Amino acid sequence: MEADAKSIKMDRLDDNYIIRLNIRYAINGIILIGSLCGLYYNTAHKIELLERNVTELQTKVMALELKHQEEIEKVMNWYEEISLNPLTGFRKKKK
């Protein structure tokens, strides 16, 4: 039988076509699925851990910012008490 432009020579598939599954392929498939599940679990666990670390760091930063603001207020109050402006230097007051 010659194949012309309109027909292609190929095997016909029936409804009763049997898929042959090799045991080695089945084992490799199970290992692949197991490793993908483990990878997903590890990644999800690491993301959760990083989220916790970020929230802890945010609370520490907020505490440090508050402490820094209090120290700045103390320094500004000290300058106001002795009436010195650090930007103008030690000029004599005009009478």
N, C-alpha and C positions, 0 to 999 in steps of 0.2 A: 504494500500500500504506500503510495507516494503522498507526501505532505505538500499540499499546495498552499497558497496564501490564505485561504479561508479556514483550513483545518490544521489542528495541532495534534501531533501524535503523542498521547499520554495515557496513563492507566486510568481506568474508571474507578471511582470510589463508590462503594455501595453503602447502604444504611447499616450493613452488618460489618463494617470495617473495624478490625480489632487493633487497638493501640497496644503495642508491646512495650512494657515498662521493664527496664533493666534494673536489677536490685541495686547496682552501683549508683545509678542515677537517682533512685529513690533515697538512698542513704545520703548522697551529696545534697539532694533537695532538703532533706530534714536538717542537715548540718547548716545549710545556708539560711533556712528559716530561723533556726535557733540562734545563729550568730547575729542575724538582723534584729531579732527580739532583744538580745543582750545589748547590742549597740544602742537601740532605742532606749532601753532602761538606763544605761550608763549616761547617755546624753541628757535625758530628762532629770536624772539625779544631780548631775553637775550643774544644770541650769537652775534647779531649785536651790542648791548650795550657794551659787553665785548671787541669786536674788537675796538670800538671807544676809550674805556678806555686804551687799550694797546697802541694805536697810540699816545694818549696824554701823557702817561707815557714815551714812547720812546723819544718824543721831550723834555720832562723835563730832562730825563737822559742825553741826548746829551748836553743840555744847562749846566747842572751841571758838566759834564766832561770837557767842554770847560772852564768853570770858574775855575775848579780845575787845569787844565793845565796852565792857566794864572797865578794863584797863585804860582805854582811850578816854573815857569819861573822867577817871581819876586824874590822869595827866592834865586834861583840860581844866579841871577844877583847881589843880595845883597852880597852873599858870594864871588863872583868874584870881586866886588868893594873893599871889605876890605881884599881881598886875604887871606881868611881863609878857610881851608878845615875842615869841621866838623868831618871828619873821622880820621884825623891825630892828632887832639888836638891842643894845643897851644905850639908847640915846638919853640925853638929859631932857627932862621935862621943861617946857617953856613956862616962864612965870608971867 
